Amino acid sequence: MNKKNKIKIVVNGKLLTVNIKFSLKNLIGKLKTPISKVAIELNEKIVDKKKLNKIYLKNRDKIEIVHFIGGG
């Protein structure tokens, strides 16, 4: 694919290039992230995990994925 079919996003501070029409669910799968153990923020707003398949990324979106860690 050429550059016209790509967008640039930032995930946890790192620049990534993905295809247009790339959903947040696609991103989670690509990163092999266990969905039950993370919180996801898109452009400073918490995302409802039930809607991941319906949220398509846009150029310059900023995603933060925070892993839950147990301890005491």
N, C-alpha and C positions, 0 to 999 in steps of 0.2 A: 504494500500500500504506500501511497505517497503521503507527503506531509499534509496535504489538504484534508485527509481523512483522520488526522490525529489531533489530540488536544493535550495540553500540559496541565498537570495537577500537582499539588504538593501533598504528600502523605507523611505525617510525622516529621516534617521539616525537609524531606527529600523530594526532589523533583522527579516526576515520572511522566512518561508519555504513553498515552493509551488511545485506543480507537474512539472515534465519535460513536455515540449511542452505547457507551460503556456504563453499565449500572453499578451502583454501590455494591450489590450482591456479587457481580463479576469481580470487582476489586477485592472483596473479602476472600473469594475463592482463589484468585491469583496469588494473594499473599499467604494463602493457607492458614488463615486466622480462625481459631475456634470461636465461633460466633457467641456461644454461651458464656464465654469468659472475657468479653470485652464490652466497652462502651464506645460508641462511635459518634463523633462530632463532625458536622459538615458546615463549614463557614461559621463556626462558633455557636452552632445550635445542635443540641442532642438529637439524634435520629432514632425514630421508632424502628426497631429491628424488623417488625412485621412488614414494613414498607420498603425494605432494601431493594427488592426487585423492581419497584416502580420509580426509584430515584435514579435519574440518569445524570452523570457527571458533565459539567461544563468546563470550558477552558478557564484556568486559574482558580478552580475550586481548591479549598484547603480542607483536608481531612485529617483528623486526629483520631487515632485508635489507641485506647487506653486499656491495658490488660489488668484484670483483677488478680491480686496476689494475696493469699491467705497468710496469716501469721498472728503472733500474739505477744 
